[in-house]
Amino acid sequence: MITREREAAILRLWHAERWKIGTIAAQLGVHHDTVHRVLTQAGQTPGLGATRPSMVEPFVPLICQTLEQYPRLRASRLYAMVKQRGYGGGPDHFRHVVARYRPQPVAEAYLRLRTLPGEQGQVDWGHFGALIIGRATRALCGFVMVLSYSRHVFLRFYLGQAMANFLRGHIAAFAAFGGVPRVVLYDNLKSAVLERVGQAIHFHPTLLELTAHYHFEPRPVAVARGNEKGRVERTIRYIRDSFFAAREFTDLADLNAQAQQWCDTVAAERRCPEDRTRRVREVFAAEQPALLALPDNPFPTEERWETDVKRTPYVRFDGNDYSVPYTYVRRPVVVQATLDTVRIVDGLSLIATHARSWDKGEVVESEEHVRELVAWKRAARHHRGLDRLHRAAPHAPAFFAAVAERGGNLGATTTGLTRLLDLYGARALDQALAQALAANAAHLPAVRQLLDQQQQARHQEPPVAVALPDDPRVRDLVVQPHDLATYDRLTTEDADDDDTPNR
């Protein structure tokens, strides 16, 4: 493409100065085909009858016929076709010839879509980077639903675009609107459309269950027709610029609280695009009674995962391990998870409940499950102690490796370090392990001595271990302190007896 000024210069030099096409092209720094095209568009027939016939002219009918049937065929493929038929020109000039004869698509005009109150909502996901939670990197995605009539916005952030989060977004949006639009528009995302061939659409069965519960119609837009759901796409751009840019938050709950406040204030107070004299808040107040009523109970959105308990009493779900009673080892169970809770069931029996972790590689366990396992199998105590030490003291693995190299007793070392962990705490024990490794003294007495030195440096008395049997008769026993004056009297009586002469 050339500028209007360059086209005017070509026409002026052709008509006023009577320059030839080659001269114009050389002086203006453009291709001679460009000069020829400008003159042709202006109604001129430059060089008619004066120039020698072009090498490509015999192949023009083939080019036009092929482009009429395959308008998007690449020029390189057309060049290979005419080369087989005897064309001797180069590929660069041939590309310009193809561009001249290629049919141009007709520009499409779009109707401005208008909807009735409560008639339509539009849904889409927006990507907003990632959140780092411990060792896990989770995708941060924003679920956006906008009412087409009032442009009222609902925004909720989730860690990923799983089907459960897709359903949760709908339910939360309907609750925030206080009703349901009759039609919800989607693009062809997998959570809505599993397969599409022309007008034949295979909806996701879980989405159909949601639509049956809330009585709305799911309607995917046509392929490559983003204008049909332009309201939600423009809203996502608006969210990026007005809400998320330079936004600071502590966690996902804080971000969602700020998003809710932004939807109720900033987004609701903007001018309505359909009626610039009113705010979005005012138009939504008029639209809300036209929405469909909410059902009596919300649609269930628990994630359901069928799995087997392996040899250890833990269930792997979403990258983390959750404990179960040891009696369920090598048995099938079902995991039911919400955003906050993980429940593990066996048929109709609830066997474990844990707080959900969004980290990766974390072991979430119940102390009751561990106690039952240890009581049932005493051999598990050693492995439990190792696992506890490894999690409490980062230098513990290196320390045990050094003990093994020296031929030390790993079992006695585990027992001793576990007792020191209970007495001194994780931080002090880890410092002592690091010092022992640095001094090449990987044995239990050295760690105990280093811990005592830490206590002396703080001018603190060494802690005393008090170990009582797990017997309520002993644990709850009350010992009355004895009067020590009795021992003083005994000492005095012994001294008087010493003064008595021997008989």
Secondary structure, DSSP 8 states (H G I E B T S, - for coil): ---HHHHHHHHHHHHTS---HHHHHHHHT--HHHHHHHHHHTT--TTTTTS---TTGGGHHHHHHHHHH-TT--HHHHHHHHHHTT--S-HHHHHHHHHHHS--------------TTTEEEEEEEEEEEEEETTEEEEEEEEEEEETTT--EEEEEEES--HHHHHHHHHHHHHHHTSB-SEEEE-S-TTTEEEEETTEEEE-HHHHHHHHHHT-EEEE--TT-GGGGHHHHHHHHHHIIIIITT---SSHHHHHHHHHHHHHTTTTTSEETTEEEEEHHHHHHHHGGGSB---SS-----EEEEEE--SSSEEEETTEEEE--GGGTT-EEEEEE-SSEEEEEETTEEEEEEE---SSS-EE--HHHHHHHHHH-TTHHHHHHHHHHHHH-TTHHHHHHHHHHTT--HHHHHHHHHHHHHHH-HHHHHHHHHHHHHTT--SHHHHHHHHHHHHHHTT----------S-HHHHT-------THHHHHHHHHHHHHHHS---
